């Protein structure tokens, strides 16, 4: 009787169909993105710990108030908002490329991938301008009783508290950690954007050569899209931590 009631043992996954209903390649991409999110999370948590352990920090409304060809106009966060818009729009074009791939529309995939690549290059160009502006900038800083001109680097932070000197307000050196964290984390994100652009270029070349048509699917484009969307999502947190708080 006990033998008759015994239930047969079943395995959740014996090497056949994935229990997550995705291909092996997509599953591994999700694992990679999860591990990469831990890396970014560790960097941002470290930044937050240092940021809120000191009494003063660089005011983003003063640090990020420049705009190309706008002279000395005070435009807080305008340029980084443009950068964010470019990256979000590139994510939209990536979605459209994946959508065209599902319809096996080669020309559509090529068009939207090309626009995504251009958006990535535009974002990197904006980031290069921002870095150059910060590093090469000249800001008066009171150091040991004398006025010096500093740019924002990993060793110099001209965005400290202001004090009165000879009848005018002059900044003093701020926490050195600001430059290290800003250039380190935004640079790490920029490297991811650059990697995504290279991957998308490879996808575009393979699409034009008809590789995906021969395979009968555009799953590689979809996996590249997962990576690109992850890069866009990370930027939201970078934007929040450095430019808004």
Secondary structure as GFF3:
##gff-version 3
##sequence-region A 1 245
A	DSSP	alpha_helix	2	5	.	.	.	ID=ss1
A	DSSP	alpha_helix	24	51	.	.	.	ID=ss2
A	DSSP	alpha_helix	60	63	.	.	.	ID=ss3
A	DSSP	alpha_helix	78	102	.	.	.	ID=ss4
A	DSSP	alpha_helix	106	136	.	.	.	ID=ss5
A	DSSP	beta_strand	139	143	.	.	.	ID=ss6
A	DSSP	beta_strand	146	150	.	.	.	ID=ss7
A	DSSP	beta_strand	162	165	.	.	.	ID=ss8
A	DSSP	beta_strand	168	172	.	.	.	ID=ss9
A	DSSP	alpha_helix	177	208	.	.	.	ID=ss10
A	DSSP	alpha_helix	211	215	.	.	.	ID=ss11
A	DSSP	alpha_helix	219	238	.	.	.	ID=ss12
A	DSSP	pi_helix	239	244	.	.	.	ID=ss13
###
